[in-house]
Amino acid sequence: MSPKNGKSPKNMSTWGSGPTQFFFALGQEEVLRAMEVLGYQVTGFCYPLNSYENRVYEIELESRAKIVAKFYRPGRWSRAQILEEHAFIADLQNAEIPVSAPVKIQGETLFRLPDQDLWYCVYEKHRGRMLGEVPGSAYRSLGTWIARLHNVGSSGVFRERPSLSLETYGRAGLDTVLSSPLFPSEMRPTYEPLVRELLATIEARFAGVPVHRIHGDCHLGNILWNDFEPLFVDFDDSLRGPAVQDLWLLLPGRDEHAVNMLREVAAGYASLRDWQPSWSRLIEPLRALRLIHFQAWVLRRWEDPAFPRAFPQMLTPVHWREHYTDLQEILLMIKGIESEPWVDI
């Protein structure tokens, strides 16, 4: 969907300076003006959608159609990195994989607010439902769709976007946690050795595992459904990583039901793309990296007023003890002291 008049952005120097504070204070008036300078004729309806990392709004046009505007957090991604995200989505769309793609306006998908280091883009609003759990019969089909997504992902490369690795998600995350005043200092003598042992223990499992462009955050909240056909949304965390990262996040836990679901997903995946049983041994290591990375992500964003409101548990010792226990459990699984449910699927 393109705007009616195809206008070029006007001068918005009156919006002032300081992109981070501007981003924190971004509101309906600024969002609607950003749409108008792209040529959209809006009614004034502007509703914030659930997103912590970016600012995302649903906007109504005079035609009564609705669009979604996404404003990227300043300083997280460069222009080149965002354009790689958009190019990956375009590759998927060209391969007829159902994805939510940014709208092209005069040949561009990414726009910058003048006098602000703030990038934004526009999406059509798609209808669909988010499912808390996919019916068992749909998991095999979902595995097939993800295999198609990965066939496209492996046909190109990311040169600017990061890789999912022990360094980016593990060691960098640990450094952030240890340097944060929110982390209880009395836990450092036990927490730091645990994480370093965990990272050293899981390193061998990543040796020789192929990586390519993946969604990166392919949980059920990022999939909309229409008659059990998925629509993949929110490629903001797309990066280079192992294929199984886009599969294990779909699972509802570690119980027998989750194991059976992984078998179904893997069977669907294997119908179109190579599946190695050894990849299932990456699930607990990837879970550990995600847990560490998540703590670091929240701590890095703590100056954003939305984060203390959303994650008050970060201020409690109970949260950090539970986080420690979760990592300890994963280490015991990987060392074979406790049962690891995903072996040889």
C-alpha positions, 0 to 999 in steps of 0.5 A, a space after each residue: 500500500 502506497 500513500 496517495 500523493 507520493 510526497 517527499 518528506 518535509 523539513 521537520 527541524 522543529 522536532 529538535 535534537 537528541 534522538 534517544 530522548 525524542 524516541 522515549 517521548 515519541 507520541 501520537 502527534 509525532 507519529 502522525 506527522 511522520 506519516 503525513 510527510 510520506 504522503 499518507 492521509 491519516 484520520 488521527 487514529 494512532 494506537 501503540 502496539 506492544 513492542 519494547 525494543 522499538 516503537 510501533 503504532 497502528 494508524 488509520 488512513 482516510 480510506 479506513 485502511 490501516 498501516 503499521 509504523 515502526 520506529 527503530 531504537 536509535 543506536 541499535 542498528 545502522 542504516 546498512 543493518 536495517 536495509 539488510 533486514 529489509 532485503 532478507 524480507 524481500 528475498 522471502 517475499 519473492 520466494 512466496 513465503 508469507 512475511 510482513 514486508 515494509 512498504 516501498 515509497 518511491 523505491 525506498 523502504 527506510 526513512 529518516 526523520 530530519 535532524 534526528 538519528 531515527 529511522 522508521 518504516 511502514 507496513 501494511 496491517 495484516 489480519 491474523 491470530 497469534 496462537 498461544 500454542 499451535 495445534 499438533 497437526 500444524 507443527 509439521 507444516 510449520 517446520 516445512 515453512 521454516 525450511 523454505 525460509 531457511 532455503 532462502 536464508 542460506 542463498 544469501 549472506 548478511 555482511 552487516 548484521 551480527 551472528 548468534 554466537 557465544 561471544 555476542 550472546 554469551 560473553 558480551 551479555 555476561 559483561 553487561 550483567 556483571 557491570 550493572 548496578 542492578 545485579 546483586 554484587 553478592 551473587 558475583 562469586 557464584 554467578 560469574 564462574 557458573 556462566 563461564 563454565 557453562 559457556 566453555 562447556 557448550 562451545 564444542 557443540 557449536 563447532 562445525 554447525 552451519 549458520 545462515 540468515 535466520 529469523 532469529 526470534 521465531 517464537 509463536 508471538 511473531 507468527 500470525 495465522 490465517 486458516 493455519 497458514 503462518 505469516 512471519 512478522 518482526 525480523 528485527 532480530 534477524 541475524 546469522 545463526 544455526 537453523 535450530 534457533 528458529 525451531 526451538 523457540 516454538 516449543 511450549 517447554 521441555 516435557 513430552 509434549 514439547 519433545 513430540 512437537 519438535 519431532 513434528 517440526 523436524 519432520 516437516 523441516 526435513 521434507 525440504 531441507 537437511 536436518 541433522 539430529 545433532 542439531 537438537 543438542 544445541 537447544 539447551 545451549 541456545 536456551 542458555 545464551 538467550 537467558 543471558 542475552 535477555 538479562 543483558 538486553 533489559 539492563 542495557 535498556 534500563 534508561 528507557 522509561 518503558 523498561 523499569 515499568 515492564 521488568 520490575 523483577 530485575 530489582 529483586 534478588 529473587 529474580 536473579 536467584 531464579 535466573 542462576 538456577 535456570 542456568 545451573 539446570 542447563 549446565 547439569 543437563 549438558 554435563 549429563 548429570 540431569 536428563 536432556 530431553 532433545 537427544 537425537 531428534 
